Amino acid sequence: MEIIECIINISEGQNKENVEHVIDAVRQTAGCFLLDFSSDADHNRTVITFIGNRQSLPVAIRELYKRALDRIDLRQHKGEHPRMGAVDVVPFVPIQDATMEDCIALSKQVGAMIANEFKVPVYLYEESQANPDRKNLAKIRKGEFEGLPAKMKQPEWKPDFGPAEPHVSAGASVVGARMPLVAFNVNLGTPDIKIADTIARNVRGIGGGLQFVKAMGVELKERKIVQISMNMVNYKKSPLFRVFEMIKSEAARYGVPVVGSEIIGLLPQDALFETAEFYLRCENYTPACVLENKINGVLYQAIK
């Protein structure tokens, strides 16, 4: 059975009614299954994780765009997380009986559909983008919604699909295919955003830290603390436990404790198993040690 995961990020995390209205586009699409959604009021952003195939996913995404563009106006939007679109990012991840090439083709199909039907310019990223200077999401999104009109006048930032100017209220979207990503945040027991910014610079790959980590400092104003917000684009080569220990060490230099962490959306179980293996110093761990893995393997063989 073909399974492709889609992890859409929308620029709304405060109005629950609007979030539910958008998510219902997935719930009501035959062949798509909602796995998880996570809203953050400080970020003013929601991450929606669902699965489907090459036939059902475009149907759900078309309806999701209709609803999102009706409810989200970036001219009125404020939040801690960078954004350039009402529907900001649309990534596709191959899970079962689907290849990266399948997801690349799907991303281009969906990108063209978004541009043609909604007049929202679309940038391809990661595996879908042939130009190495335009693969990185952070680079594409630099300048955010407010900087789009000037940015899109530059020839090197002409969108891959759609008009060469942003949608008046929905900005632009980034669509592409990628491997599984872990969205992992670490909270610090201080309100000082300068400390979070400094640690984020030291941790992220572009600053000389861990190669496959993207990080930024974020204020959680309601809790009066700050956060290192991260996207871990290769959890095998830059695992959770390594980045967590690095942040603890960096924070200790300022006398600041780590007070918690959080996973946004879903993550592969291997990422957690590797973390447990590290902290438990388990010498004989394999995935076969996990009861649920053994049960799922037996059941899968039984129904094949």
C-alpha positions as CSV (number, residue, x, y, z in Angstrom):
1,M,0.0,0.0,0.0
2,E,1.4,3.4,-1.0
3,I,1.8,5.8,2.0
4,I,3.1,9.3,1.7
5,E,3.3,11.6,4.6
6,C,2.5,15.3,4.3
7,I,3.4,17.8,7.1
8,I,1.7,21.1,6.3
9,N,2.6,24.2,8.3
10,I,-0.1,26.9,8.4
11,S,0.3,30.4,9.8
12,E,-2.4,30.1,12.5
13,G,-1.9,28.8,16.0
14,Q,-4.2,31.1,18.1
15,N,-7.7,30.9,16.7
16,K,-8.8,27.3,17.4
17,E,-11.9,27.6,15.3
18,N,-9.9,28.6,12.2
19,V,-7.4,25.7,12.9
20,E,-10.2,23.1,13.1
21,H,-11.8,24.5,10.0
22,V,-8.6,24.0,8.0
23,I,-7.8,20.6,9.4
24,D,-11.3,19.4,8.5
25,A,-10.2,19.5,4.9
26,V,-8.0,16.5,5.7
27,R,-10.5,14.7,7.9
28,Q,-13.2,14.9,5.2
29,T,-11.0,13.6,2.3
30,A,-11.4,9.9,1.5
31,G,-8.0,8.2,1.4
32,C,-6.3,10.7,3.7
33,F,-5.8,10.1,7.5
34,L,-5.0,12.7,10.0
35,L,-2.2,11.6,12.3
36,D,-1.5,14.6,14.4
37,F,-1.7,18.4,14.7
38,S,0.1,20.8,17.0
39,S,-0.7,24.5,17.5
40,D,1.5,27.0,19.2
41,A,0.1,30.4,20.2
42,D,3.5,32.1,20.6
43,H,4.7,30.8,17.2
44,N,1.1,31.4,15.8
45,R,1.6,28.3,13.7
46,T,0.0,24.9,13.4
47,V,1.7,21.7,12.1
48,I,-0.7,19.3,10.5
49,T,0.5,15.7,9.9
50,F,-1.4,13.3,7.7
51,I,-0.9,10.5,5.2
52,G,-2.4,9.5,1.9
53,N,-1.3,8.6,-1.6
54,R,-0.7,10.3,-4.9
55,Q,-4.4,10.4,-5.6
56,S,-5.9,11.5,-2.3
57,L,-3.3,14.0,-1.1
58,P,-3.9,16.6,-3.9
59,V,-7.6,16.5,-3.1
60,A,-7.0,17.2,0.6
61,I,-4.5,20.0,-0.1
62,R,-6.8,21.7,-2.6
63,E,-9.5,21.9,0.0
64,L,-7.1,22.9,2.7
65,Y,-5.9,25.8,0.6
66,K,-9.4,27.0,0.0
67,R,-10.1,27.0,3.8
68,A,-6.8,28.5,4.8
69,L,-6.9,31.4,2.3
70,D,-10.4,32.2,3.5
71,R,-9.4,32.4,7.2
72,I,-5.7,33.4,7.3
73,D,-4.5,36.9,6.4
74,L,-0.8,37.5,6.8
75,R,-1.3,41.2,6.8
76,Q,-2.8,40.7,10.3
77,H,-0.5,37.9,11.4
78,K,2.0,38.2,14.2
79,G,4.1,35.3,15.7
80,E,7.5,34.3,16.7
81,H,8.0,31.7,13.9
82,P,9.3,33.0,10.5
83,R,6.7,32.6,7.8
84,M,6.1,33.7,4.2
85,G,2.7,32.1,3.5
86,A,-0.7,31.5,5.0
87,V,0.0,27.9,4.0
88,D,3.8,28.2,4.6
89,V,5.3,24.8,3.9
90,V,4.0,21.6,2.1
91,P,6.5,18.8,2.4
92,F,6.1,15.2,1.2
93,V,7.9,12.3,2.7
94,P,7.9,8.7,1.3
95,I,6.9,6.2,3.9
96,Q,5.8,2.9,2.3
97,D,5.7,1.7,-1.3
98,A,6.6,5.2,-2.5
99,T,10.0,6.6,-3.6
100,M,11.6,10.0,-3.3
101,E,11.1,10.3,-7.0
102,D,7.4,9.8,-6.5
103,C,7.3,12.5,-3.9
104,I,9.3,14.9,-6.1
105,A,6.8,14.4,-8.9
106,L,3.9,14.9,-6.5
107,S,5.4,18.1,-5.1
108,K,5.6,19.5,-8.6
109,Q,2.1,18.5,-9.5
110,V,0.8,20.1,-6.2
111,G,2.9,23.2,-6.6
112,A,1.5,23.8,-10.1
113,M,-2.0,23.2,-8.8
114,I,-1.6,25.7,-6.0
115,A,-0.2,28.4,-8.3
116,N,-2.8,27.9,-11.0
117,E,-5.9,27.6,-8.9
118,F,-5.1,30.0,-6.0
119,K,-2.6,32.4,-7.6
120,V,-0.2,31.7,-4.8
121,P,3.5,31.7,-6.0
122,V,5.3,28.4,-5.1
123,Y,9.0,27.7,-4.5
124,L,10.3,24.2,-4.6
125,Y,12.8,23.1,-1.9
126,E,14.9,20.2,-0.7
127,E,14.9,17.2,-3.1
128,S,12.4,18.9,-5.4
129,Q,14.7,21.8,-6.1
130,A,17.4,21.5,-8.8
131,N,19.1,24.8,-7.9
132,P,21.4,24.2,-4.9
133,D,21.1,27.9,-3.9
134,R,17.3,27.4,-3.4
135,K,17.1,24.1,-1.6
136,N,17.2,25.5,2.0
137,L,13.9,26.5,3.5
138,A,15.4,29.2,5.7
139,K,17.1,30.8,2.7
140,I,13.9,30.8,0.7
141,R,11.9,32.2,3.6
142,K,14.4,34.9,4.6
143,G,12.7,38.3,4.6
144,E,9.4,36.6,5.4
145,F,6.0,37.8,4.1
146,E,6.8,41.5,4.5
147,G,10.0,41.2,2.4
148,L,8.4,39.2,-0.5
149,P,7.5,42.0,-2.8
150,A,11.1,43.3,-3.0
151,K,12.6,39.8,-3.0
152,M,10.5,38.5,-5.8
153,K,11.6,41.3,-8.1
154,Q,15.1,39.8,-8.1
155,P,15.5,37.4,-11.0
156,E,17.1,34.8,-8.8
157,W,14.0,34.6,-6.7
158,K,11.4,34.1,-9.4
159,P,9.0,31.4,-8.1
160,D,9.0,28.0,-9.7
161,F,5.2,28.2,-10.2
162,G,2.8,31.1,-10.3
163,P,2.9,34.9,-10.4
164,A,6.1,36.9,-9.8
165,E,4.5,38.7,-7.0
166,P,3.0,37.5,-3.7
167,H,-0.6,36.8,-3.1
168,V,-2.0,39.9,-1.3
169,S,-3.0,38.0,1.9
170,A,-1.5,34.5,1.5
171,G,2.1,35.4,0.5
172,A,3.9,32.4,-1.1
173,S,4.2,28.7,-0.3
174,V,7.2,26.4,-0.3
175,V,6.6,22.8,-1.5
176,G,8.9,19.9,-1.8
177,A,10.0,16.3,-1.0
178,R,12.3,15.4,1.8
179,M,13.3,12.7,4.2
180,P,11.7,12.6,7.7
181,L,12.5,15.7,9.8
182,V,12.3,16.0,13.6
183,A,10.9,19.3,15.0
184,F,12.5,19.4,18.4
185,N,12.4,22.4,20.9
186,V,14.3,22.8,24.1
187,N,13.1,25.3,26.8
188,L,15.4,27.3,29.0
189,G,14.7,28.7,32.4
190,T,15.3,32.3,31.6
191,P,13.4,35.1,29.8
192,D,16.6,36.4,28.1
193,I,16.2,36.0,24.4
194,K,19.9,37.0,23.8
195,I,21.0,33.7,25.5
196,A,18.7,31.6,23.4
197,D,19.8,33.4,20.2
198,T,23.5,32.8,21.1
199,I,23.0,29.1,21.9
200,A,20.9,28.6,18.7
201,R,23.8,30.1,16.7
202,N,26.3,27.8,18.3
203,V,24.1,24.7,17.9
204,R,23.0,25.1,14.3
205,G,25.1,23.8,11.4
206,I,25.4,27.1,9.6
207,G,27.0,28.5,12.8
208,G,29.6,25.8,13.0
209,G,27.6,23.5,15.3
210,L,25.8,20.3,14.4
211,Q,25.6,19.9,10.6
212,F,22.0,18.8,10.3
213,V,20.5,21.1,12.8
214,K,18.6,24.3,12.1
215,A,18.0,26.4,15.2
216,M,16.7,29.8,16.3
217,G,15.9,31.4,19.7
218,V,12.2,32.1,20.4
219,E,10.4,33.9,23.2
220,L,7.6,32.1,25.0
221,K,6.1,35.2,26.4
222,E,3.2,33.6,28.3
223,R,5.6,31.3,30.2
224,K,8.3,34.0,30.6
225,I,11.0,31.7,29.2
226,V,12.9,31.3,26.0
227,Q,13.3,28.3,23.6
228,I,15.7,26.8,21.2
229,S,13.4,25.9,18.3
230,M,15.0,23.4,15.9
231,N,14.5,21.4,12.8
232,M,16.7,18.3,12.7
233,V,16.9,17.4,9.0
234,N,18.9,14.2,9.6
235,Y,18.3,12.7,13.1
236,K,20.7,9.8,12.3
237,K,23.7,12.1,11.8
238,S,22.7,14.7,14.3
239,P,20.7,12.8,16.9
240,L,18.4,14.2,19.6
241,F,20.5,13.3,22.5
242,R,23.6,15.0,21.0
243,V,21.8,18.3,20.4
244,F,20.1,18.1,23.8
245,E,23.5,17.6,25.6
246,M,25.1,20.4,23.6
247,I,22.3,22.8,24.6
248,K,22.6,21.8,28.2
249,S,26.3,22.5,28.1
250,E,25.9,25.8,26.4
251,A,23.2,26.9,28.8
252,A,25.3,26.0,31.8
253,R,27.8,28.6,30.7
254,Y,25.2,31.2,31.5
255,G,23.9,29.6,34.7
256,V,20.7,28.7,32.9
257,P,18.8,25.4,33.3
258,V,17.0,23.4,30.7
259,V,13.4,23.2,32.0
260,G,11.9,21.0,29.3
261,S,11.7,20.0,25.7
262,E,9.0,19.2,23.2
263,I,8.4,17.3,19.9
264,I,6.3,19.1,17.4
265,G,4.3,16.8,15.1
266,L,5.5,13.2,14.8
267,L,8.9,11.6,14.6
268,P,10.4,8.2,13.6
269,Q,10.5,5.9,16.6
270,D,14.2,5.3,15.9
271,A,15.0,8.8,17.1
272,L,13.5,8.1,20.5
273,F,15.0,4.6,20.7
274,E,18.5,6.0,20.0
275,T,18.0,8.5,22.8
276,A,16.9,5.9,25.2
277,E,19.9,3.7,24.2
278,F,22.2,6.6,24.9
279,Y,20.9,7.6,28.3
280,L,20.4,4.0,29.5
281,R,23.8,3.0,28.2
282,C,22.1,-0.1,26.8
283,E,24.6,-2.5,25.4
284,N,22.3,-5.0,23.7
285,Y,19.6,-2.8,22.2
286,T,18.1,-3.6,18.8
287,P,14.6,-2.6,17.5
288,A,13.6,-6.2,18.0
289,C,13.8,-5.6,21.8
290,V,10.6,-3.5,21.5
291,L,7.5,-5.5,22.2
292,E,5.3,-3.4,19.8
293,N,7.8,-3.8,17.0
294,K,7.7,-7.6,17.4
295,I,3.9,-7.7,17.5
296,N,3.6,-5.4,14.4
297,G,6.1,-7.5,12.5
298,V,4.1,-10.7,13.2
299,L,0.8,-9.0,12.3
300,Y,2.2,-7.5,9.1
301,Q,3.4,-10.9,8.0
302,A,0.0,-12.4,8.8
303,I,-1.9,-10.0,6.6
304,K,0.5,-9.9,3.6
